[in-house]
Each structure stands twice: as C-alpha cells, then as structure tokens.
Amino acid sequence: MLEIKNMSCGYGAFEAVGDLSLTLKPGSITGLLGANGAGKSSTLMCVAGHVAMKSGDMLFEGESISKLSPEQRVKRGIAISPEGRRLFKDLTVEDNLRVGGLIQPASHFAKDRDYVLSMFPRLGERLTSLAGNLSGGEQQMLAIGRALMTRPKLIMIDELSLGLMPKVIDLCYRALKQLQQDGMTILLVEQNTDRVLSVADDVCVLESGRTVWQGKADDARNDPTLAAAYLGLH
C-alpha cells in the first residue's frame, strides 16, 4: 500500500527524520512508536504532504507521491487524523464531517456520514453541536470521522488515546479493528504501547529520527531488550 524509501524530512535546516524505510501492507495496522521528539508525527505529516521531504521517495500503490500536494494525496486515498485533532471548532459536528467529504461527490455525503456514525454513535447525538463544545473523546472521534469522510485507503492517526478516558480509548480501538476488517490500512502513532501491540500487525520504533527496530508486533512484545529500552514494557 505504502512504501517509504530512505526518507528524510524536516523543518528548514532541522532534520526530524533521517533515512526511514517502511512498508505498509494493504489491510494492515502498523504502529509507529518512540518517545516524544522521536519523529513520529513528522513522519505522518510528511506522508500527508505537510512536512517537506528532503530525500528519498514514497510510493503509494506502486506510484511515487513525493511531488504531490496534500490535496492530491488525499484524492489518492491518504487521510490523516492529526495530533491535536485540529477541528473547525466554530463549525458543527455535521459540518466538520461535510468539510472532510468535500473531495467526494455531494451524493456520497449521507452514506459516508452514516458510516462514521455507525462507528461512533455518540457523534450522531451531537451533530448540531459545535466541535469546540465537545469533550476530548468526542473530538477525537470527530477527527477520525472527518478523515474517514475522504474515503481513504490509508488512514494515519496521531496520538489516538492521548488524554482520553479508558472507555473512549476502548471505543476507538474497536473502531480501528472494524476499519481493518473493512479493508483499510492504518498507520498509528500512540504513546500507549500496550494498546498498540494488542492490535498492530507490524511495528516501527523511532529514536531521535532514526529507526531502531522494525518487525512484527508479536516479536516486539517478546523482545525483552526492546521492550525495556524503547517501549516502556518490563
């Protein structure tokens, strides 16, 4: 689905990620792990086209997307639910979903909205509420829902559970499994290592912008050195 080849990216002269290679298989969940400042968010934003790639290449379904604009990448099937959610807080829940679906024909809106609401029924109760008045959990559901309105093949979710109550986290992870069953490919940045390893097929661990480990989630869970040094597991 996505192949990142020796990618370096950053901001001005600062290199946030260096020489990253990563392959996402269709229909898989890949966890991107590491401490704060490791380069996880920069990686996602570079794939989405919002952070400049300094070297390397990115192939999506076998075609290079390195020179495409963010809008063109969305049209190809790449969506992001960014860190901090970045909702339109003065718009209603329904209008935030409508903004997400603007790249699709208007005739798709009702069906796509209903798909999101089936995933997150709470949003159906808040359709006319302003996004800025939602709880943190509701805002996270809306951020994911807005990304889903683009009909993505690959959805990238940054800091899924940050600041959320356990029952909301459970709901979001159930949604991830449903999306995977529906054939979507998922790239997930998450601080809750246990939860990532419980759903991920593959894992990539970053430290200071460099890859320190890649492989199957089961192998990461069972590697005591990796678990203690990078994943916060003991």
C-alpha positions in Angstrom: 0.0 0.0 0.0 2.7 2.5 1.1 6.5 2.1 0.7 8.7 4.7 2.2 12.3 4.5 0.8 15.2 6.2 2.7 13.0 9.2 3.6 14.5 12.2 5.4 12.2 15.1 6.3 12.2 18.2 8.5 11.6 21.8 9.0 14.1 24.2 7.4 17.6 23.1 8.3 16.3 20.8 11.0 16.1 17.1 10.1 13.3 15.5 12.1 13.5 12.0 10.5 16.5 10.5 8.7 16.8 7.7 6.2 13.5 6.0 7.2 12.3 3.0 5.2 9.0 1.4 6.0 6.4 -0.7 4.1 2.7 -0.9 5.0 0.9 -3.9 3.7 -2.7 -3.5 2.5 -5.2 -4.0 5.2 -2.6 -4.0 8.0 -2.2 -1.9 11.2 1.3 -0.6 11.7 2.3 1.0 15.0 4.9 3.9 14.9 6.4 4.0 18.3 9.0 6.1 20.2 9.5 8.8 22.8 8.4 12.4 22.4 10.5 14.0 19.8 11.4 10.8 18.1 10.0 11.9 14.7 6.7 10.1 14.7 4.4 13.0 13.9 6.8 14.4 11.4 6.7 11.1 9.6 2.9 11.1 9.3 2.9 14.8 8.3 5.5 14.1 5.6 3.4 11.2 4.2 0.4 13.6 4.2 2.5 16.2 2.4 2.6 18.8 5.1 6.3 18.4 6.0 9.0 18.8 3.4 10.8 15.6 2.3 14.5 16.3 1.9 15.5 13.0 0.3 14.2 9.6 -0.5 10.9 8.5 -2.1 7.4 7.4 -1.2 5.3 5.0 -3.3 1.6 4.7 -2.8 0.1 1.7 -4.6 3.3 1.5 -6.6 3.3 5.1 -7.8 5.6 7.9 -6.4 3.6 10.5 -4.5 6.7 12.6 -3.4 5.9 15.5 -5.6 2.1 15.5 -5.0 0.3 18.2 -3.0 -1.5 17.3 0.2 -4.8 17.7 -1.6 -3.6 15.3 -4.4 -2.6 12.8 -1.8 -6.0 12.9 -0.1 -7.6 12.3 -3.5 -5.3 9.3 -4.0 -6.6 7.8 -0.7 -4.4 9.1 2.1 -6.0 10.7 5.1 -4.7 11.9 8.5 -6.2 12.5 11.9 -3.5 14.8 13.2 -2.1 15.3 16.7 -4.3 17.9 18.5 -7.3 17.0 16.3 -7.3 20.4 14.5 -11.1 20.5 14.2 -13.0 23.5 12.9 -14.3 24.4 16.4 -16.8 27.0 15.2 -18.5 24.6 12.9 -20.9 21.9 14.0 -20.1 18.2 14.1 -22.0 17.6 10.8 -20.3 20.5 9.1 -16.9 19.2 10.1 -17.8 15.9 8.5 -19.0 17.8 5.5 -15.7 19.5 5.2 -13.9 16.2 5.3 -16.1 14.9 2.5 -15.6 17.8 0.1 -13.3 15.9 -2.2 -16.1 13.3 -2.8 -19.3 13.9 -4.8 -22.1 15.5 -2.7 -24.2 12.4 -3.3 -21.8 10.4 -1.2 -22.2 12.6 1.9 -25.2 10.9 3.6 -23.8 7.4 3.2 -20.3 8.3 4.4 -21.7 10.3 7.3 -23.8 7.3 8.3 -20.7 5.0 8.1 -18.9 7.4 10.5 -21.9 7.5 12.9 -22.1 3.7 12.9 -18.5 3.7 14.1 -19.1 6.5 16.6 -22.8 6.6 17.6 -22.1 9.4 20.1 -21.4 11.8 17.2 -24.9 11.1 16.0 -26.3 12.7 19.2 -24.1 15.7 18.7 -24.5 16.5 15.0 -25.7 20.1 15.7 -23.2 20.8 18.4 -20.2 23.0 17.8 -17.0 21.0 17.6 -15.4 23.3 20.2 -18.0 22.3 22.7 -17.3 18.5 22.5 -15.5 16.5 25.1 -11.9 15.4 24.3 -13.2 11.9 23.4 -15.9 13.2 21.2 -13.4 15.5 19.4 -11.1 12.5 18.8 -14.0 10.6 17.3 -14.8 13.6 15.1 -11.2 14.0 14.0 -11.1 10.3 12.9 -14.6 10.6 11.4 -13.6 13.7 9.3 -10.6 11.7 7.9 -12.9 8.8 7.1 -15.2 11.1 5.1 -12.5 11.3 2.4 -12.9 7.6 1.8 -9.3 6.8 2.4 -7.4 3.6 1.6 -4.8 4.6 4.2 -5.7 6.4 7.4 -3.0 7.8 9.7 -3.9 8.5 13.3 -1.6 10.6 15.5 -1.8 10.1 19.3 -5.1 8.2 19.4 -5.5 7.9 23.1 -3.8 11.0 24.4 -5.8 12.5 27.3 -8.8 10.2 26.7 -10.8 8.2 29.3 -10.3 4.4 29.2 -13.9 3.7 27.8 -13.3 6.1 25.0 -10.0 4.5 24.2 -11.7 1.1 24.1 -14.3 2.5 21.6 -11.6 4.0 19.4 -9.6 0.7 19.3 -12.8 -1.2 18.4 -13.3 1.2 15.6 -9.7 0.5 14.4 -10.4 -3.2 14.2 -13.6 -2.6 12.3 -11.8 -0.3 9.8 -9.2 -3.0 9.3 -11.9 -5.6 8.7 -13.4 -3.2 6.1 -10.0 -3.4 4.3 -8.4 -0.1 5.4 -4.7 0.2 6.0 -3.8 2.0 9.3 -0.6 3.8 10.4 -0.9 4.6 14.1 1.1 6.8 16.4 0.4 6.1 20.0 2.0 6.5 23.5 0.0 3.6 24.9 2.4 0.9 23.8 0.4 -2.0 25.3 -2.7 -1.0 23.3 -0.7 -0.6 20.0 0.9 -4.0 20.4 -2.5 -5.6 21.1 -3.9 -4.6 17.6 -0.8 -3.9 15.4 0.5 -6.4 12.8 3.8 -4.6 12.4 5.8 -2.1 14.5 8.5 0.5 13.7 10.3 2.1 16.6 12.0 5.5 16.2 14.6 7.2 18.3 15.8 10.8 17.5 14.5 10.5 14.0 16.2 7.1 13.3 14.7 3.6 13.0 16.0 1.4 15.9 13.7 -1.5 15.3 11.2 -2.9 12.8 9.3 -6.1 12.7 6.2 -8.0 13.8 4.3 -6.7 16.8 4.5 -10.2 18.4 8.3 -10.1 18.1 8.4 -6.6 19.6 6.3 -7.8 22.5 8.6 -10.7 23.1 11.9 -8.9 22.8 12.9 -8.0 26.4 15.7 -5.7 25.3 13.5 -3.7 23.0 10.6 -3.7 25.5 12.7 -2.3 28.3 14.8 0.2 26.3 12.2 1.7 23.9 8.7 0.6 24.7 8.3 1.1 28.4 7.5 -2.5 28.9 9.0 -4.7 31.6 
